[in-house]
Amino acid sequence: MINFLRGTLASIEKESIVLDVSGFGVEIYPTRALLASAALGEEMKCLAYMQISDAGLSMFGFASQEEKDFFLDLLQVKTVGGKLAIALMRYLDLGSIIDAIRNGNVSMLSVPGLGAKRAERICFELKAKIEKKFVGLSAVGISAVASFDSSVTDALSGLGFSHGECARAIAMAKAQAEGDVKWTEESLLKASLGILQRR
């Protein structure tokens, strides 16, 4: 089974991206976070899940292990397939989805392509699992980190760096951090800029 993919982003389509992996154009259906870090012509790496169904083969891409784990949980919900699950995760960030499920906010999950009945089923079937499995993840915290990433990317882009360079630097800064770092916008910008300047 394919765990991750690394390649050059060849194109960004309406619902998918195409990654050039050693000469093979792999179509990937991305989450909101993965799409936000995508930059044409830049190298990118993503966690992946390949699904084979009656409709054929589909590849789904994720920016983090938490996203992939949550996607797999969504697939366990009756009548929710891969395309529908990824549509929800492309429309809303992980923090917002978790927050909606915890609070039973069905209307927030009723995004294009996902009706109220299915949204209600997702809340009902995943609420207990979310409380146990994602107990260490704060919806507010996830959203805040995501907003930090966006703000830091904008700041670094203003200094002349590409979106791909910014995304890699932010990811490297987080990976190199020691212990449970409580990031602020300023500290993440400083750490990411330091990596870019060294390169």
C-alpha positions as CSV (number, residue, x, y, z in Angstrom):
1,M,0.0,0.0,0.0
2,I,1.2,3.5,-0.8
3,N,1.9,5.5,2.3
4,F,3.2,8.8,0.8
5,L,4.1,10.4,-2.5
6,R,6.8,12.9,-3.4
7,G,7.1,14.7,-6.7
8,T,6.7,17.9,-8.6
9,L,3.3,19.6,-8.8
10,A,2.4,19.5,-12.4
11,S,-1.1,20.9,-12.3
12,I,-4.0,22.0,-10.1
13,E,-7.4,21.0,-11.3
14,K,-10.9,21.8,-10.0
15,E,-11.1,19.0,-7.5
16,S,-7.6,17.4,-7.7
17,I,-3.9,18.0,-8.2
18,V,-1.5,16.1,-10.5
19,L,1.9,15.2,-9.0
20,D,4.7,14.2,-11.3
21,V,6.3,11.2,-9.5
22,S,9.3,9.9,-11.4
23,G,7.6,10.6,-14.7
24,F,4.2,9.3,-13.7
25,G,1.3,11.9,-13.5
26,V,-0.6,10.8,-10.3
27,E,-4.0,12.4,-9.8
28,I,-4.6,13.2,-6.1
29,Y,-7.7,14.4,-4.4
30,P,-6.3,16.7,-1.7
31,T,-7.5,18.1,1.7
32,R,-7.8,21.8,2.2
33,A,-4.5,22.0,4.1
34,L,-2.6,20.1,1.4
35,L,-4.1,22.2,-1.4
36,A,-3.1,25.4,0.5
37,S,0.6,24.3,0.4
38,A,0.5,23.4,-3.3
39,A,2.6,25.5,-5.7
40,L,2.9,24.7,-9.4
41,G,6.4,23.5,-10.4
42,E,7.5,23.0,-6.8
43,E,8.4,19.7,-5.1
44,M,5.9,18.5,-2.6
45,K,5.4,15.4,-0.4
46,C,2.0,14.2,0.9
47,L,0.7,11.3,2.9
48,A,-1.5,9.2,0.7
49,Y,-4.3,6.6,0.7
50,M,-5.3,4.6,-2.4
51,Q,-8.8,3.4,-2.7
52,I,-10.0,0.8,-5.2
53,S,-13.8,0.7,-5.8
54,D,-16.3,-0.1,-8.5
55,A,-15.7,3.4,-9.8
56,G,-12.0,2.7,-10.2
57,L,-8.8,3.7,-8.4
58,S,-8.6,6.9,-6.5
59,M,-5.7,8.5,-4.7
60,F,-6.3,10.8,-1.7
61,G,-3.6,13.2,-0.3
62,F,-3.1,14.6,3.2
63,A,-1.0,17.2,4.9
64,S,-0.7,15.4,8.2
65,Q,-1.1,12.0,9.8
66,E,-4.1,13.4,11.8
67,E,-5.9,14.3,8.6
68,K,-5.3,10.8,7.2
69,D,-6.5,9.1,10.4
70,F,-9.6,11.2,10.4
71,F,-10.3,10.4,6.7
72,L,-10.1,6.7,7.5
73,D,-12.6,7.2,10.3
74,L,-14.9,9.0,7.9
75,L,-14.8,6.0,5.6
76,Q,-16.2,3.9,8.4
77,V,-19.4,6.0,8.4
78,K,-22.2,4.3,6.5
79,T,-22.8,5.8,3.0
80,V,-19.6,8.0,3.2
81,G,-17.1,7.1,0.5
82,G,-13.7,8.4,-0.3
83,K,-14.8,11.2,-2.7
84,L,-17.4,12.4,-0.2
85,A,-15.0,12.3,2.7
86,I,-12.3,14.2,0.9
87,A,-14.9,16.8,-0.3
88,L,-15.7,17.6,3.3
89,M,-12.0,17.9,4.1
90,R,-11.4,20.1,1.1
91,Y,-14.2,22.4,2.1
92,L,-13.4,22.6,5.8
93,D,-10.1,22.4,7.8
94,L,-9.7,19.5,10.2
95,G,-10.1,21.7,13.3
96,S,-13.5,23.0,12.1
97,I,-14.8,19.5,11.3
98,I,-13.7,18.2,14.7
99,D,-15.3,21.2,16.4
100,A,-18.6,20.6,14.5
101,I,-18.7,16.9,15.4
102,R,-18.0,17.6,19.1
103,N,-20.8,20.2,19.2
104,G,-23.2,18.3,17.0
105,N,-23.2,21.2,14.6
106,V,-24.8,19.5,11.6
107,S,-25.4,22.7,9.6
108,M,-21.6,23.4,9.6
109,L,-20.9,20.0,8.0
110,S,-23.7,20.4,5.4
111,V,-21.2,21.5,2.7
112,P,-21.8,21.2,-1.1
113,G,-22.1,17.5,-1.9
114,L,-22.8,16.5,1.7
115,G,-26.4,16.8,2.8
116,A,-27.8,17.3,6.3
117,K,-28.8,13.6,6.8
118,R,-25.3,12.4,6.1
119,A,-23.8,15.2,8.2
120,E,-26.0,14.1,11.0
121,R,-24.9,10.5,10.6
122,I,-21.2,11.6,10.7
123,C,-21.8,13.6,14.0
124,F,-23.7,10.6,15.5
125,E,-21.2,7.9,14.5
126,L,-17.9,9.8,15.1
127,K,-18.6,11.9,18.2
128,A,-17.4,9.2,20.7
129,K,-14.5,8.2,18.5
130,I,-13.4,11.8,18.1
131,E,-13.5,12.4,21.9
132,K,-11.2,9.4,22.4
133,K,-8.9,9.4,19.4
134,F,-8.4,13.2,19.0
135,V,-8.5,14.0,22.7
136,G,-5.1,15.7,22.5
137,L,-6.2,17.9,19.6
138,S,-8.0,21.2,20.2
139,A,-10.1,22.4,17.4
140,V,-9.3,25.9,18.3
141,G,-5.6,25.0,18.4
142,I,-5.6,23.3,15.0
143,S,-7.4,26.3,13.5
144,A,-5.0,28.7,15.1
145,V,-1.9,26.8,13.8
146,A,-3.5,26.7,10.4
147,S,-4.0,30.5,10.5
148,F,-0.4,30.9,11.7
149,D,0.8,28.9,8.7
150,S,-1.2,31.1,6.3
151,S,0.0,34.4,7.9
152,V,3.6,33.2,8.0
153,T,3.4,32.1,4.3
154,D,2.0,35.5,3.3
155,A,4.8,37.2,5.2
156,L,7.5,35.0,3.7
157,S,6.0,35.4,0.2
158,G,6.2,39.1,0.6
159,L,10.0,38.7,1.0
160,G,10.2,36.9,-2.3
161,F,10.0,33.3,-1.4
162,S,7.7,30.9,-3.4
163,H,4.7,29.3,-1.7
164,G,6.4,25.9,-2.1
165,E,9.6,27.2,-0.3
166,C,7.4,28.7,2.4
167,A,5.4,25.5,3.0
168,R,8.6,23.3,3.2
169,A,10.3,25.8,5.6
170,I,7.3,25.9,7.9
171,A,7.1,22.1,7.9
172,M,10.9,21.8,8.6
173,A,10.7,24.3,11.4
174,K,7.9,22.2,13.1
175,A,9.8,19.0,12.5
176,Q,13.0,20.3,13.9
177,A,11.4,21.8,17.0
178,E,12.3,20.1,20.3
179,G,9.5,19.0,22.7
180,D,5.9,20.3,22.7
181,V,6.5,23.7,21.2
182,K,3.6,26.3,21.6
183,W,4.0,28.1,18.4
184,T,3.1,31.8,17.9
185,E,3.0,33.6,14.6
186,E,6.2,35.4,15.5
187,S,8.2,32.3,16.5
188,L,7.1,30.3,13.5
189,L,8.0,33.1,11.2
190,K,11.4,33.5,12.8
191,A,12.2,29.7,12.6
192,S,10.9,29.4,9.0
193,L,12.9,32.4,7.9
194,G,16.0,31.0,9.5
195,I,15.7,27.8,7.5
196,L,15.1,29.7,4.2
197,Q,18.1,31.9,4.8
198,R,20.4,28.9,5.5
199,R,19.3,27.4,2.3
